Amino acid sequence: MKIFHCITKLLLLIPVGVFHFHATVAVGSQPNIVVIMADDLGLGDISFHVRSIQHKTPVVETPTLDELASQSLWFTDGHSATALCAPTRYAVMSGNNNYRSYAPWGVWSTFGESAFKPDHATLGTVVRDAGYHTGFIGKWHLGGDFYIPKSDSFYRGPKNGDLTGKVDMTRFVSGGPRDCGFDYDFTTPCGIQGPIYLLYENQQWSPLARNSEIIFLNEDTALHPKDISDKGPGLGDSQWDSRQIGQLLSAKAVDFITNATTNSQPFFLYYCSPMVHLPHCPPDVFDGKKIKGQTPTNHLDMLLDLDMQVKRIVTALKDNGQYNNTLLIVTSDNGGLADQPAEKEGHQSNGGWKGNKNSPLEGGHRVPFFAVWPGRITPSITEELVSNQDILATLAALVGTAIPNDQAMDSNNLLPLLIGNGTFRKRDLFLQQAGSQCEVMVRKMPYKLIMQSDQKRTYFTPTKLFNLEDDPHEDINLLEQPKYQPVSQTLLSEYKDVVRSKRPTVPGHL
């Protein structure tokens, strides 16, 4: 039995072959590139998936995302690199599995040391080096360097609590987007989940209002108590309002696109929306459209906020005559949230898969992943296994940038799949990790093995084994049957061998 069988009759399943790593678009035809990374967006959060793949009636409509999806190559077996935010963002930016980082479970602190070295290939550098004007807008969550006042030392302490006078928050010194190849940035270091609750433009603090101050934000000092998210109080802009951040970031994206259009260079925008993460604080109105209270829950209202952000970006591309010459990729950092009030209304953020964000099960990391390029990408649905860490190798192939042999070790070039030119080399081995429980996964069809590890990755104990062809929804743990122990041990040995040897996990790596 195939894993995926619910394919809309209106879309064709594309053929899959084998491709050469260097397949590129012809010189002089370089498109603009926009990559949109949503936060905690599950498959079931996009009404296209609910209607076209699950054949159900959506609880919430996402019209802009649906319009894009209908024009896209949609990956039903598309995954986030991990089941949590920070490690996925490293993997997408670097093209490496997170175990190759000094922080294998992610750099979670605003004040954590960056996992990127000056010579690392990143999303920004591979495109910038091909002559693109590059921009990063949105949630960073990859650490950063801030000075201790009156010193040249970086603060490396806790991110929570009252750090007034302990860290200089007026500038993002290094370890941010500029060090990863972006010419322009408008960055919130931790999204809307804070701390810290601040915005930076070109790594300088960008006050939200003339009377803004950097203060200790808690439920007493914040404009809205709910702005202080599940991650707690910390330093922030005295005028911080989570309800307005999506509108502010997308306005900056529009400005970037408009300004970049006047240049002779093609442009690349990496837009990392902080929606639909906690706190669930939807705006009352977005560009004249009512948002708050338009769905059964605040969480679902945030989907409307995200859809409006994407609408602004798409509209800006069209208004500036760039839409038809832009490759646009949409994905998410992990699976959707398990939101009980939304589930009671019939909403399945995981799109019908088991598990949600943080889980090693498919719903924890099977995410929206689709690409649009009018006239170059034929709208269709594919079952091909892909990961959003594949974006780096894909963009490098698109713009003609060579990746060093020791970089982007786990990023697979998807360009032949996208444009139907060249041959594609399938993954035969897929390594992932889940979330806070330190679980790792290895997939070699038809099997997927889940293992328990620890923070230091000192052991890997098999806990679950599934045959994804016969049991795509992971109902039967084959480890309960002694005859499958050899399969488990083979996959465990292969996982350990790959990690210890540090060899690439994608075919055709240089």
C-alpha positions, 0 to 999 in steps of 0.5 A: 500500500502506498503512503499517500493515496488521496490525490485530487483528480484535478492534479497529476502525480509528477514522474520521478527520476534521477537528477544531477546535482548541478542542474541549473536554470539557464544563465540570464534567466535567474528568477527572484526567490521568496521563501516563507517559513511559518511558525507551528503551521500544520498541514491541516491548517491550510484549507487546500490540504483539508479539502484536496488531500483529506477531502473534508470541509475546512473549519478555517479558510486560508484563501491566499495560501490556497491560491498559491497551493493550487498553482504549486508543486505540492509535496504530500511527503514534505517534512520539516527538518525536525519537530521543533523550531530552533533546530529546524531553522538551523537545518534550513539555513545550513542544509545540515542535520542538526546533529552536526551543530555544536547545539544538536537540539537547537540554539534556543536562547536569544543570547546563545552562540551562533551555530554558524561559522564565517565560512559556512554556506547558508541560504543567504550566502549561496544566493548572495554569492550569485549576485542577488540582493538578499533580505531576511525578515521575521523570526530568527531564533538562532542565537546572537551576540549582544554586548555586556554594557561598557565591555566588549564581551558578549552576554551569555546568561539567561534570557528570562528575567529582568536583565536591565543594565546587564545586557546592551540590547540597542544593537545585535552585534553579530550572530544574526542575519548579516553573518548569514549572507543577508544584505538587509534584515528586519528581525525579531530574535525570538518571534512573538514568543519572546523573550526578548520582545524587540525588533532590529533593522539591520541589527540596530534596535528599531523602536516601535514608537517614538516613546519606546523604551527598553524595559522589563516586560511582564504582565504588569508592564506590558501593554497587554498581559497576554503579550507575555508568552509561555516563555515568560517575561524579559526585556522588550519594547515598552510599546510591544504589541504582539497583535501588530507584529504580523502587519509590521513584518509583512509591511517591511516585506512589501518595502523590501520587494518594492525597493529591490525591484528598482535594482538591476539585481534579482532578489531573495527574501527569506520571510519567517513569520512568527505566526501561528505560535503562542501567544495567540493574539490576533489583531482586530483588523488586518487591511480592512479584514476582520480577524479576531473572533472570525474563527472558533478560537484565537489560535485559528484566528492567527491562521487568518493573520498569517494568510493576510501576511502572505497576501501582502507579499503576493500582492507586492510581487504582482504590483511590481511586475515580479510575480511571474518571475519569482520562485515562491516556496512555503513551508513550516518549522514543525508540525501544527499545535495540538490545540484542544479548543480548535480540535473540539471544533473539528480542526486537525492541525496535523492534517490527519497524521498522528502527533503534533509539534514536538512529536517523532510521529508524522504529524510532528514533522510532516508539514506544508511544503510547496513551490510556485513559479508561474510558467516554470512549475506545473501545478501538481502533487507529488509523493516524493520524500523531501525536507525543507532543509533541501531548500539550500541545495535547491537554491544553490542549483537554481542560481549556479553557486557551488557548495563546498564539499563539507557544507550542506551535507544533508540538503538535496537538490529539488530543482529537477522536481520543480521545473521538470528539467534534469533528473532527480536522485531520491533519498534512500535514507532520511535522518531526523530528530523530534523535540524536547524528549530527545527522540531521533528518527531514521527512515529507510523505506518501508521502515521508520525507526524512532529512538530515544536519546539524551541531551548529549546524544550518548545513546540511541535506544529503539522504541518504535518501528513502523512500516510506513507503506503498510501502516502510514498512520503509525498504528502498529509498533513492530518492535512488539514483534520479535521478528522485526528486531533485526530490522531495528538493529540494522537501522540503528547501526546505519544511523550510528554509522552515518552520524559517527562517520559524518558522511552526507545523507543525500545522494550525489553530494559533492 
